[in-house]
Amino acid sequence: MGKEKNPRRVAENEAMAKTRMLRTSPQKLNLVAESIRGMPVDKALAELTFSKRRIAQDVKKTLQSAIANAENNHGLDVDELIVAEAWVGKNLVLKRGRPRGRGKFGRLLKPFSEITIKVRQPLADAAIEETA
């Protein structure tokens, strides 16, 4: 008599993780997301570990969460996973200000953003078709 299970939002061979309220602009976050799209997850983790960008550590946490979701919730093989999609969205913008000369007021915008990472395990029959 309980509630029915929610339908899956991703395919059977996919898993996803989302992080909201990251304190950086979407444009800067997208540069990091661009660098890992389409990579195997082990190479993507290495790329994020040694990246000089501050936000790369938060993206790495999101990727690790997606990998854990794939392994624990969906039973996918971690060694075969690739970063299928990584997209960035806008979130809240804090509007702050700073007094300027001659009675004016300078606006300071402090943007937040969110990132969604989807990992995919390639299907076995697709690999057979590629070799044929």
trRosetta pair geometry for C-beta under 8 A, 3 or more apart (Angstrom, degrees):
i j d omega theta_ij theta_ji phi_ij phi_ji
8 11 7.6 112 123 -105 129 5
8 12 7.5 92 91 -80 167 54
9 16 7.3 -72 90 37 111 137
10 14 4.0 -113 159 95 122 116
10 15 6.6 165 79 -97 153 20
10 16 5.4 155 -50 -14 146 115
10 118 6.5 176 -119 -141 137 115
11 14 4.6 77 54 10 82 113
11 120 7.7 32 61 -123 117 104
12 74 7.6 161 -174 -163 50 114
13 76 6.7 108 -157 -108 57 122
13 120 5.9 55 121 -162 92 78
13 121 4.8 -116 -174 61 96 85
13 122 7.5 76 157 -118 143 4
13 123 6.0 -112 -57 -71 168 78
14 70 7.8 -79 175 -107 28 102
14 74 7.8 -88 84 -175 30 171
14 84 6.6 -54 -122 20 111 154
14 118 5.8 1 -172 -178 118 102
14 119 6.8 159 -153 84 65 46
14 120 4.8 -24 -99 -100 85 78
14 121 7.7 -155 -75 17 40 69
15 66 5.7 146 111 -173 96 72
15 67 7.8 125 85 -101 133 16
15 69 4.3 169 176 107 126 101
15 70 3.6 -152 22 -77 146 74
15 73 6.7 129 -125 67 124 109
15 74 5.1 -152 -74 15 111 143
15 76 6.4 -139 -16 14 120 139
15 118 7.3 168 87 -153 35 60
15 119 5.5 -11 62 59 85 94
16 66 6.0 -28 -152 -126 23 104
16 69 7.0 -60 55 94 29 153
16 116 6.4 7 -177 -178 114 94
16 117 6.7 169 -151 89 66 48
16 118 4.4 -23 -99 -102 98 75
16 119 7.3 177 -85 18 45 65
17 62 5.2 175 110 -173 117 72
17 63 7.5 -176 56 -90 131 16
17 65 3.9 132 -141 102 158 105
17 66 3.7 -123 6 -66 110 75
17 69 5.8 173 -63 -3 97 138
17 116 7.4 177 91 -150 41 55
17 117 5.5 -6 59 58 85 93
18 62 7.3 5 -146 -147 10 116
18 114 6.6 20 -180 172 95 112
18 115 7.2 -178 -148 93 56 46
18 116 4.5 -13 -104 -103 90 82
18 117 7.7 179 -81 21 45 62
19 22 6.0 63 122 -52 109 110
19 58 6.4 -177 132 167 161 99
19 59 8.0 -144 37 -100 143 42
19 61 7.1 82 -79 92 148 103
19 62 4.4 -98 -16 -87 123 118
19 65 7.7 128 -58 33 100 149
19 114 6.3 -173 94 -152 52 71
19 115 5.5 6 53 53 94 86
20 91 6.2 132 -166 -105 84 146
20 112 8.0 46 167 150 68 118
20 114 4.3 -14 -114 -108 60 118
21 91 6.0 -145 -83 145 46 162
21 92 7.1 12 -110 26 81 113
21 112 5.2 -21 -140 -176 50 137
21 114 7.0 25 -13 -82 37 88
22 29 6.3 101 98 -97 140 140
22 55 6.5 76 171 -145 126 112
22 58 5.5 138 -127 135 118 155
22 91 7.7 124 36 18 65 142
22 112 6.4 139 65 -166 42 75
22 113 5.3 -40 65 69 98 73
22 114 6.4 146 10 -95 97 36
22 115 6.5 17 -5 -5 148 99
23 110 7.4 -17 -156 169 93 100
23 112 5.8 -38 -98 -107 48 80
24 28 5.0 -99 167 77 114 123
24 29 5.3 132 96 -55 118 97
24 54 7.6 170 -83 83 132 103
24 55 4.7 -40 -18 -81 164 139
24 111 7.4 -13 129 91 24 90
24 112 7.7 59 36 -133 37 39
24 113 6.0 -56 78 27 70 114
25 28 4.9 89 62 9 86 100
25 29 7.0 -159 92 -4 43 90
25 111 4.6 66 -104 68 69 133
25 113 6.5 72 172 -32 20 128
26 29 5.5 -60 -142 43 35 112
26 30 6.0 41 158 -28 69 105
26 88 5.0 145 -157 141 89 119
26 89 6.8 -83 -116 130 130 12
26 90 5.3 -67 -40 -81 142 66
26 111 7.0 -82 -9 145 76 137
26 113 4.1 156 -78 -113 71 138
27 30 5.9 -52 -148 29 27 113
27 31 7.3 35 151 -24 57 97
28 31 5.9 -46 -162 20 37 114
28 32 7.5 29 147 -10 63 100
28 53 7.4 172 173 -157 100 129
28 55 6.4 119 126 9 107 147
29 32 5.9 -57 -162 36 42 108
29 33 6.3 38 146 -18 72 108
29 55 5.7 -100 -101 144 75 157
29 59 7.4 158 -156 -70 85 116
29 88 4.9 149 104 -130 112 139
29 113 5.0 -151 10 90 152 147
29 115 6.0 -138 170 -67 128 114
30 33 5.3 -53 -140 41 39 113
30 34 6.0 49 156 -29 68 102
30 88 4.5 -118 -77 25 81 149
31 34 5.8 -49 -148 29 27 116
31 35 7.0 30 152 -24 58 103
31 53 7.3 165 94 -85 114 161
32 35 5.8 -54 -158 26 34 113
32 36 7.4 9 155 -4 64 106
32 48 7.4 69 -174 -114 108 89
32 51 6.7 78 -127 178 101 164
32 53 5.6 -134 -80 82 115 151
32 55 5.8 -142 -14 93 157 104
32 56 5.3 -160 -137 -90 133 74
32 59 5.1 -164 134 -23 131 162
33 36 6.5 -74 -158 41 34 96
33 37 6.7 50 152 -47 70 98
33 59 6.8 -149 -75 -132 68 136
33 86 4.1 -164 -164 129 97 115
33 87 6.8 119 167 -99 152 15
33 88 5.4 -160 0 -43 155 107
33 115 6.1 -166 -81 -138 124 119
33 117 7.9 -149 -132 -86 98 90
34 37 6.0 -39 -147 3 34 116
34 86 7.8 -145 -58 84 27 117
35 47 5.9 -169 138 160 110 136
35 51 7.3 125 92 -100 159 131
36 39 5.2 -86 -164 28 58 126
36 44 4.0 75 -151 -140 109 107
36 47 5.9 176 -89 78 88 139
36 48 6.6 3 -72 -51 135 103
36 59 7.4 168 6 151 146 128
36 63 7.1 -80 161 -89 161 142
36 83 5.2 21 143 55 93 172
36 86 5.9 57 80 -11 100 162
37 83 6.0 -123 -126 113 30 114
37 85 7.1 7 -132 -137 98 29
37 86 5.2 -131 -82 31 83 105
38 82 6.8 -11 -168 169 34 117
38 83 6.4 -38 8 77 16 87
38 84 7.8 51 -90 -128 46 25
39 43 4.8 -120 178 87 116 110
39 44 4.2 144 90 -62 126 92
39 47 6.9 -1 147 -2 177 143
39 82 6.7 -176 99 -156 28 81
39 83 5.3 20 54 27 72 114
40 43 4.9 79 64 15 86 105
40 44 6.9 -159 91 -9 39 91
40 81 7.2 111 -158 89 66 55
40 82 5.3 -58 -99 -103 48 76
40 83 7.8 137 -157 0 3 78
41 44 5.4 -56 -142 39 36 114
41 45 6.2 40 158 -23 68 102
41 63 6.8 165 -148 174 94 111
41 67 5.7 122 -173 -91 152 119
41 78 7.2 -89 67 -176 145 74
41 81 4.5 16 -15 94 130 106
41 82 6.7 -145 -33 -109 75 22
41 83 6.3 126 -87 -46 67 81
41 119 6.2 19 -76 -130 123 131
42 45 5.8 -49 -149 32 31 112
42 46 6.6 30 152 -17 62 105
42 79 7.9 7 -33 -135 124 56
43 46 5.6 -54 -150 37 35 112
43 47 6.2 41 151 -24 67 104
44 47 5.5 -50 -147 34 33 115
44 48 6.4 27 156 -14 65 106
44 63 6.1 -151 123 -153 121 154
44 83 5.2 93 -71 -27 160 133
45 48 5.9 -58 -147 40 30 106
45 49 6.2 36 153 -27 65 107
45 60 6.5 89 -138 -142 66 96
45 63 6.4 -166 -84 113 77 137
45 64 7.4 81 -111 -72 113 85
46 49 5.6 -50 -144 30 31 115
46 50 6.6 1 167 5 64 109
47 50 6.9 -79 -152 49 22 89
47 51 6.4 41 152 -52 63 102
48 51 5.5 -35 -143 1 34 122
48 56 4.8 180 -157 178 74 99
48 57 7.5 142 163 -86 100 30
48 59 5.7 -140 -130 91 131 102
48 60 4.0 164 132 -78 138 99
48 63 6.7 173 -6 21 161 146
49 56 8.0 -140 -45 139 11 120
49 60 6.6 99 -67 -113 59 148
51 56 3.7 172 76 -102 133 168
52 56 7.8 93 57 1 23 142
53 56 4.6 110 75 -28 90 104
54 57 7.2 -48 174 15 46 103
55 58 5.4 -51 -167 38 63 112
55 59 6.3 63 138 -21 80 102
56 59 5.4 -55 -147 40 38 113
56 60 6.2 46 151 -27 68 103
57 60 5.5 -48 -148 31 32 116
57 61 6.8 38 150 -21 62 99
58 61 5.6 -46 -152 30 36 114
58 62 6.7 37 150 -17 63 102
58 115 7.9 127 123 25 101 134
59 62 5.6 -53 -153 36 36 113
59 63 6.4 37 149 -19 67 104
59 115 6.1 -31 -111 94 83 170
59 117 7.7 114 -166 -55 78 133
60 63 5.6 -53 -147 37 33 112
60 64 6.3 34 153 -19 65 105
61 64 5.7 -54 -148 37 31 111
61 65 6.4 34 151 -22 63 105
62 65 5.5 -53 -151 34 33 115
62 66 6.6 34 151 -19 65 102
62 115 5.7 132 83 91 178 114
62 117 5.3 127 134 6 107 126
63 66 5.6 -51 -149 34 34 112
63 67 6.5 35 151 -19 65 103
63 83 7.1 -39 -128 -97 112 118
63 117 5.4 -83 -91 141 63 172
63 119 7.8 98 -154 -59 73 119
64 67 5.6 -51 -148 36 34 113
64 68 6.3 35 152 -19 65 105
65 68 5.7 -53 -146 37 32 111
65 69 6.3 36 152 -21 64 104
66 69 5.6 -50 -147 35 32 114
66 70 6.5 35 152 -22 63 103
66 117 4.7 -102 -38 98 153 107
66 118 7.1 -158 -148 -114 138 18
66 119 4.8 133 143 -8 117 113
67 70 5.7 -52 -151 33 32 113
67 71 6.4 23 154 -13 65 108
67 78 6.0 59 -171 -133 102 101
67 81 6.4 166 -118 75 84 165
67 119 6.3 64 -81 -12 58 169
68 71 5.9 -58 -145 41 32 106
68 72 5.7 2 169 5 70 116
69 72 6.6 -66 -126 51 21 90
69 73 5.0 -22 -167 25 64 124
69 74 6.8 40 144 1 70 105
70 73 7.4 -27 -73 51 9 85
70 74 5.4 -50 -148 54 43 116
70 76 4.2 -55 173 51 96 124
70 78 6.9 132 95 -94 117 67
70 81 5.9 83 123 -97 169 140
70 119 5.4 -65 -54 83 143 124
70 121 7.2 138 -169 -36 127 106
71 74 7.7 34 5 54 9 74
71 75 7.5 38 -167 -111 33 20
71 76 6.4 -87 -80 61 42 71
71 78 5.3 0 -78 -62 116 105
76 80 7.6 -117 168 66 93 101
76 81 6.5 85 131 -77 125 105
76 119 7.8 168 96 112 154 108
76 121 4.5 -166 -160 -28 117 138
77 80 4.6 49 91 18 110 109
77 81 7.3 -169 93 -36 59 80
77 121 6.0 106 46 -129 80 138
78 81 5.8 -40 -155 -1 38 119
80 121 5.0 62 101 -143 111 91
80 122 6.5 -115 166 34 109 81
81 119 4.6 14 -174 172 119 121
81 120 6.9 140 -150 69 69 28
81 121 5.6 -51 -90 -79 63 74
82 119 6.8 161 78 -156 32 74
82 120 5.9 -28 61 63 84 81
82 121 7.9 138 14 -99 74 30
82 122 6.9 39 7 -35 121 96
83 86 5.8 -3 171 -38 119 112
83 117 6.5 -54 -143 -164 100 102
83 118 7.7 106 -167 76 57 50
83 119 5.9 -48 -103 -102 46 74
84 118 4.9 -57 66 106 105 95
84 119 6.2 135 3 -142 91 19
84 120 3.7 62 -52 -4 131 118
85 116 7.6 -4 115 110 102 93
85 117 7.3 172 93 -152 61 39
85 118 4.2 20 51 44 96 113
86 115 6.8 0 -173 -174 87 104
86 116 7.3 177 -147 88 44 52
86 117 4.9 1 -108 -110 86 77
86 118 7.4 -153 -67 25 48 66
87 115 7.4 169 89 -151 36 60
87 116 5.5 -8 60 58 81 96
88 113 5.9 7 -176 168 100 128
88 114 7.2 154 -158 82 55 47
88 115 5.4 -23 -103 -101 72 76
88 116 8.0 -170 -79 21 28 70
89 113 6.5 161 83 -166 44 79
89 114 4.9 -15 62 61 95 96
89 115 7.8 180 20 -81 71 31
89 116 7.4 35 -5 -6 109 104
90 93 7.8 -21 -178 -47 108 100
90 111 7.2 -68 -146 -166 87 116
90 113 6.0 -58 -120 -114 34 78
90 114 7.8 4 86 20 11 85
91 111 7.6 121 60 177 73 75
91 112 4.1 -62 83 103 114 96
91 113 5.4 174 9 -109 99 19
91 114 5.1 101 -54 -25 120 95
92 111 7.9 164 98 -155 48 48
92 112 4.7 21 60 39 79 125
93 109 5.5 -16 -177 -166 115 98
93 110 6.8 146 -167 71 60 47
93 111 4.9 -23 -110 -104 87 67
93 112 7.0 -151 -78 18 41 74
94 109 7.4 144 76 -163 54 46
94 110 4.0 -16 60 62 105 108
94 111 7.9 -148 25 -69 68 22
94 112 7.5 73 -14 -24 88 100
95 107 6.6 -39 -161 -157 91 101
95 108 7.6 136 -167 76 43 57
95 109 6.2 -18 -107 -107 63 67
95 110 7.8 -154 -68 24 20 79
96 107 7.7 122 78 -167 44 54
96 108 4.3 -31 79 72 92 108
96 109 7.7 178 31 -82 73 20
96 110 6.1 36 5 -11 115 114
97 105 5.1 4 -178 175 135 103
97 106 6.3 150 -161 78 74 48
97 107 5.7 -42 -102 -108 84 43
97 108 6.0 -178 -91 14 25 86
98 105 7.4 148 71 -164 36 61
98 106 4.8 -23 63 63 89 103
98 108 6.0 68 -15 -31 100 118
99 104 7.8 129 -166 84 54 48
99 105 6.2 -42 -110 -109 47 67
99 106 7.6 39 122 17 4 84
100 104 4.4 -34 72 84 109 96
100 105 6.3 -179 15 -96 93 12
100 106 4.5 94 -46 -30 122 101
101 104 6.6 11 72 33 46 102
122 126 5.7 -113 176 74 95 126
122 127 6.1 98 125 -53 122 100
123 126 4.3 91 68 0 93 107
123 127 7.3 -161 95 -7 53 82
124 127 5.8 -54 -159 32 37 112
124 128 6.8 38 146 -20 67 103
125 128 5.3 -47 -149 32 43 115
125 129 6.5 44 152 -20 68 101
126 129 5.8 -52 -150 35 34 111
126 130 6.6 37 152 -22 64 104
127 130 5.7 -51 -149 32 34 113
127 131 6.8 27 156 -14 64 105
128 131 6.2 -61 -154 37 31 105
128 132 6.5 32 152 -25 65 110
129 132 5.7 -56 -147 31 34 114
